[in-house]
Amino acid sequence: MRGAGGRRRPSARRGVAAGGGGGSPPHRAEVQPLPLGQPAARHQPLGRPPAAARRGGGAPDPGLHSSQNEQDNRLLAKVAKIPLLEPCSPKEAKEFVKVAFEISEQFDIPVMIRLTTRIAHSKENVGIGERKEVPKKDFKIDTQKYVMVPKNAYLRHIDLEKRLEKLKNYSEKTKINKLEINDKKLGFITSGITYLYAKEMFPEASFLKLGMSHPFPDKKVIEFSKKVKNIFVIEELEPFIEEQVKALGIKIKTKHPSFRVGELLPEHIVKIVAGKKKEEKVISSRKPSMCPGCPHSGVFSVLKKLGVTVSGDIGCYTLAAAPPFSALHTCLCMGGGVTFFEGLTRALGKNVVGVIGDSTFVHSGITGLINAAYNGVKGVIIILDNSTTAMTGGQPHPATGFNIKGQETKQLLLENICEASGADTVDIIDPFAVKELEELIKKRISDEKLSVIIARRPCKLMVDKNKKS
């Protein structure tokens, strides 16, 4: 992404909107939200875009390796009424990007590519191919298309439905939806990485591999059903394909509801074919903890000592919910550290503290602070400023002063943002100055104002990394 003109946005919603403008002819744009940021992207009118040549990617997290939910993003494609591609490997993921842009430009619509955690964490040698220049076109002003007031949106909706019919025909003919007829006694309708799993366990079976699962290729599915006797639908998470096959009146065999939770692994497919339920295995694991030298540890040692109720957020500091700190009591979503804090202060009184990281504050905490100030909330919000996005690999954000390419850029000062957002007081302190921090938190709680404390110290991992480099 760095070498391809990539830019990082503070939030998924901002990224989708920026991609909308960036994908205007003659340019192409790609949007990659994090799993935790994808819900915010739902609010964009993806199916009625002002321009084409865009594709978005989403990687649901079956098994909850690093997310809070196992949402199936395929449902978003159906709601947004946009095409959905599902690669089964890194090689296909690379190839499907090209296909996605071709579909986007041909049908004037964004395209979603759905990965899963296993594909995102996989490696495979791929061919690069020859670079082809995209023909440049002038941007044509068309307010009926680009200005989404109700009248225009209504007309665009009509156009969208017509476009989906054309896309359905495309889905029937595209080579990425392919039939593999072998043993006609056993067949699988599948997509994504589960295709490879099923292929590994039942190589002799017949397959209908759906590389494009929305719009759904009804005719191709019916054709497959006429050639194979026993058909299983194999897919991770929700019964997205299953429901559409059943709607065609085709008799199929499906997985037990217990397989809708967690990853669908090769051994699970064997059990599905055997008609068995999923067996939950209890595996002892090492409990996660903060890194040695983490600056957040100073804050949570003080909060534990004070015995206050702590409204938490998404980040490394979420680990403070576990021993030895046990000093974080809620964690809802990105930005929830501030907004949930407001609700708790109204319900419980003044012994409530909200915590949020610097990156998450920029992502979705600022509006929560503005809302708290506007509604007269009194209490203490602590911004855990480690000058990076540590949990996901140390990416920069607008308050770091660097962009995704590592170039210096305008730095947004958190203290200035907090003051402008309505905080009555803003303090900056080193989180390792625990005595001073304890006294400061006590004072700000007793002040009964809307107070922000910025606990600022660089992430220990980033400091060590810079020393080595």
N, C-alpha and C positions, 0 to 999 in steps of 0.2 A: 504493500500500500504506500509506503514511503516513496518508493521510486516511481509510482504511478500517479503522483499528484494527490495522494491521500490527505484527508483532513479529519481531525477528530472533533466531534461536537459534544457539548456538555451533556446532552441527553439523547435518547433514541428518537423522541418526537422531533427534536430540532434537526437530527440527522436525516429523518425521512423528508421533512420539509425542505431542507437544503438540497437533498438529492432530487427533489421535484424540480427545483429551479435549475440545478446543475445538469439535469438530463434533458434540458431544452435543446432542440436542434441548433447546431450540428453536433452537440456533445452527448456523451454517455455518462451515466452515473451509477454507482453501486452503493448500497447502504447495508451495513452489517451491525445490527444492534446486539448488545449482550442479552442473554436470556432474561436477566432481571429488568432490562429496559424495554423488552418487547411489548409488555402490556400497554405502555404509553404510546407505542407506535400504532396501536389499533385505532386510535382516535383520528387518524388521518384518512381522508376520503380517497383511498387508493384506487378504487374502481372507477373514479371519475377524474382522472389526472388531467392537468393542463398540457402536458407534453409527454413525449415517449422517450425511448432509449434509456430506461432505468431498470435495474433489477435489485431486489433486496434479498438478503440471506437471513435465515433464522436457524439456530441450532438448539432445539429442545434438549432437555437433559434427563432422559430416562435413567432412573436410578439415583437421581439427585446427587450427583457428584459434587456440584458446587452451586446449586440453585435451591430455591425455596419451593418450587412446584414442578410438576411434570406436564406442564401444559403442552398440548398438541397443536402446533402452529398451523397444521393443515386446515384446521377449522377456520383460522383467520383468513386464509386464501378464499375459502368458500364464502364467508361473510363479505369480504371485500370485493368479491367477484373478479379475481385476477388469476391468471394461470399459475399452476404449481408444478415445479419440477422436483424430483426426488432422486438424486444420484446415489449409487450404492458403494462408491469407492472414491478415493482422492482423484484418480484419473478421470472418472466420470464427472466429479465435481468441477474439475477444470474445463472439461468439454462442455458441460451444461451451461457454464457461464456464457460461452459463445452462442449456444442455442438460445439462451434467455434473451440476449441482446437482439438476436435475429427476430425472435417472436415479438419482442417489445417494439421494434421498429416496423415490423410488418403490420401489427395489429394496433399500434398506438396505445400501448397499455403496459404498466409495470408487471414484472414477473417475479414470483417468489421462488427461491431455491431453498429447499428444506434439507438441512443436514441433521445429524444427531451427534451426540458427544463422541461416540466411537469413530465416526468418520472424521470429525474435526481433529481428533488426536492421532489419526493414522498417517502413515507416510507411504508414498509410492512413486516410483520413477515415472515421469510423464514426458511426452514429446512436446516441444514448444511450437513447431510449425512456423510458417512464414507469416510475418506481420503484414496485415492488410490495412491500408489507410481507409478510414470511414469517409465517404463523400460528404463534403461540407454543404450545408444548406442554410439559407437565410432564415432568421426568425421572423415569422409572419404574425403580425398583430391580428388576433381573432378573439374579441372579448366574449363572444358566445361560448367559446371553448375554454378560455383561460380565466374568466371571472365567474366564480361559482356562487352567484346570487340564485335564489330559488328558481326563477324562470329558466335560467341557463342550465342549472343543475338537473332540472326535470328533463330537458331536452337531451342532456348528456346521458342521463339514465336510460332513456330510450335507445340512444346510440350504443350504450354499453351492452344492453341485452342483445342487440343485433350482433355486436362484436363477439359476444360469448357463443352465439350459435356458430359463427365462423371458426372460433377457436375449438369448438367441439368437433367440427369436421377435421380440423388440423390434428386434434388428439387421436382421431380414428386412423389417420394416415401416417403420422410421424413414426420414424424408425426407432425412437427411444421407447415406444410402447411395442414390445415384441413378444411374439409367440414362440415357444420352444416345445414342440410336440415330441415327446418320447414315449414313455409308458403311459398308455391311455387309461390305466386303472387308477392312477394317482396324479393329481395336479395341484399346483399352488398358484394363487393370485396374490402377488406381493409387490413390495416396493422398497426402495432404500436398502440399507444394509441387511435387512432380514431376507432379502433375495439371496445374498451370498451365504447366509446361515443355512437357509433351507436347501440350497444347492449343494452345500457341503455335506449335509446329513442325508439327503435323498437325491443323489446325482442322477438316478435313473428316471425320476419323475418328470412330468411336463410342467411348464411354467408359463404364466403370463406376467411378464415383468413390466410394471407401470412406471416408466420414467417420467411421464406426465400424468398425474392422477387427478388433476382438475383443469379444465372441464373433463368429466369422466367419459371414457371411450365406451359407451354402451354397446355398440355393435361388435367391437373387438372382444368384449367380455362375453357376449352371447355366443360369438363364434367359438371361443375357447370352451364354453360350457357344453357345446354340442359335440366336442371331440374328446372330452375327458369325463370319466364316470364319477370319481370321488374328488371333489374340489375343496381344498382348505384355503381360507383367507388368512394370511400371515402378515401381521403388521404390529408395530410397537404402539403402545398407549391406546388411544381411542379407536373405536370401530369405524373409522372413516371410510375405508374401502368396503368393509363388510356391509354397512348400511346401504351403500349404493348398489352393491351386487344384489342384495335381498330385494331392493326396490324394483329390480328387473324381473323378479319372480324366479330367480335361479336358486335351486337347492344347493346349499353349501354347508360345510362343516366349519365351525368357528372355535376360537379359543375360549376356555373358561374365563369368566370375569376376573378371576384371580390373576390372570396374566396381563391385565390392563395396568398393573402397578409394577414399576421397575423396568429394567431392561428385558428384552426378549432375546435370550441367548440360544445358541445351537441346541443345547440339551433341552431347553424348554420346548422347542419345536417338535422334538421327538415325543415329548409328553403330550403335546396338543394333538398330534396324530394318533396317539394311543388313547386319547380321551381322558387324560388325567388332569388333576388340579395342580396348581403350583405349590411346591413345598417351600415354606419359609425356613431358611437356615439362619440360626443365630450365630454370628461370627464375632468373636471378641476382637476389638480393634483398639489401637492406641488413641486415646482421647486427644483431640486437637488442643493446642495451647498457643499462646502468643510467643513470638520469637524472643530469645534472650536479648535484653537491651531494648525491647520495644518501648517507645516513648508513651504509648497508651497505658502501660502498666502503672505509671505514677498516678494517672487520673483515677483509675479504677480502684487502686488501693485506698485512695482518699474517699471515694464515693462509698466503698464498702464500710469504711470506718464510720462515716457519717450516718449510714443506715437509711439513706434516702431512696425513694422509688426512682428508677432510671428508665427512661424511654429511649430505646436503642434504635440503631439503623443498620444498613448494610455496609459491611467492611470488615477489616481484620478485627476490629474492636468488638464484633459480635461474639467473639470467643470469650469475652468477659462474662458471658452468661454462665460459663462452666467454672468449676473450681480451678484454681484457688480463689478467684475473685468472687464469682457468683454475684456480680454487681451490675447486671444488665437484665432487665425484667420484661421487656417487650422488644420485638423486632418484626415489623410488619412488611415494610417495603422501602425502596429508596425514597428518602424524604420523610418517612414516617417518624424518624427521631424527633422532628420538630412538630409535625401536625398531631401525632399521637400524644406528644407532650402537652399540647394545648388542652386536649380532652381530659387528660389525667389531672391537670392542675384544677380544672373546673370540678372534677369529681372528688379529688383527694385533698386539695388544699395546696399549701406552699412547699411542702417537703418533696417536691418532684423536680428532677433534673433531666433535661433532654440532651442526648449526645449524638453527634453526627460528624462524619469525616469531612475533610476539606473538599475532596473530589465530589462526594455525595451532596454536600451543601451546594456546590455550584450546579450539580446535576438537577436537583429538585428540592433543595432546602430553602432557597431564597424566597420563593413564593410563600412557603409555610411561615417564615419569619415575618414577612409583610402582613400576612393574614393574622398572625398573633398580635402584632403591633396595632393593627386596625381594630381588632376586637378587644383591646385592652387587657391582654393576658399579662400576668405577672409571674415571673419565675426565672430560672437560670437555664440557659442553653450553652453547652460546651462544644466548641468546634475542635475536633481532634486533628490538628493541622500537622501532618507529617510530610507535607510538600510533594506528594505524589499520589498516584492511584495504586497503592501497594498491593491490594488483594488480587488484582488481575494482572500483575506483572510490572508495575512501576511506570505506567503510562503518564504523560503530562496532562495537565488540564489548565483552564484559563487563569488559575491563580498561581501557577508555577513559573510563568514567564517564558515557557518554551512550547513550541508546537510539536506535532507528531514526528516531524523530521529532525527534531533536536535543535532547531533554529530559534534564536531569541526572538521573542515577540512581546507585545504589550502585556504586562502583568496586572491582573486585577487584584487589588488588595482587599482581602477579606474584611479587614476592619472598616474600610471605607464603605464596602457593600452593606455591612451590618448597620452602620450608622445611617446610611441612606434608606435602609429598609425599615427603620423605625425603632431600633434598639435604644433603650434609654442610656445604657452604659455598655462600653466595649473595653475589655481588658485583655492584654496579651501577657502570657506567662509561660515559663519553662515547666513542662509537666513533671520534671524530675525535682523541681523545687517544691517538694511535697508539703512542707510546713506552711510555706507561703500560699500554696494552692489551697490547702485546707482552710486557712483563715479567709482567703478571698471568697471561696464558695459560701462559707458561713455568712460572711458580710452581705454578699449579693442576695442570698436567700432572705435575710432579715430586712433588706432594703425594700422588698416587695415592689420591685420594678421589673421591666423586661430587660434582663441582663444577658449579655453574651460574653463568654470567656473563651478566648482563643488559646488553646494549649499547643504551643508551637515548638516542635523539635523534629528534625528530619528523620525519616524512616531509617532504622539501623541497617537494614539490608542495602538501601541505596547508598548510605555512607560508606559501608564496606566495599561495595561495588566500585564506587568512585575512587577509593584508595587503591584498589587493585589495578584499575585502568590508568 
